[in-house]
Amino acid sequence: MSDTAIKGIMDVTMDKIRAMADADTIIGKEIKLDNGIVIIPISKVSFGFASGGSDFPSKTNKELFGGGAGAGISVTPTAFIVINNNDVRMLQISKKADATDKAIDMLPALFDKITALFKKDEDKPTV
């Protein structure tokens, strides 16, 4: 089998996968609305890769090679980050959320509550 041929097939396939699944595919470009709200799409990207090759017997000295490669990619929108002034929210598209997703979704509200508690302590007069 020709090492150069299989390497060429794999290199081209991997280059195409990299072009399809870059960071802009996972965290999309921000969308700015007229009222100042910014929306950032978040997607889940999955891909698979397969490669193969073979040598064929030949009566001549020519080196024969038969091979192929393939790849598949799936891009699934999962959430949007919505920024409105100082308010940042993550809006999930899927209702199927695990405990980690729920905890991450609760973080902005928890941060706001903790900040409010510290602010109350700062506003109290010291005696």
Secondary structure, 3 states (H helix, E strand, C coil): CCHHHHHHHHHHHHHHHHHHCCHHHHECCCEECCCCCEEEEEEEEEEEEEEEEEECCCCCCCCCEEEEEEEEEEEEEEEEEEEECCEEEEEECCCCCCHHHHHHHHHHHHHHHHHHHHHHHHHCCCC
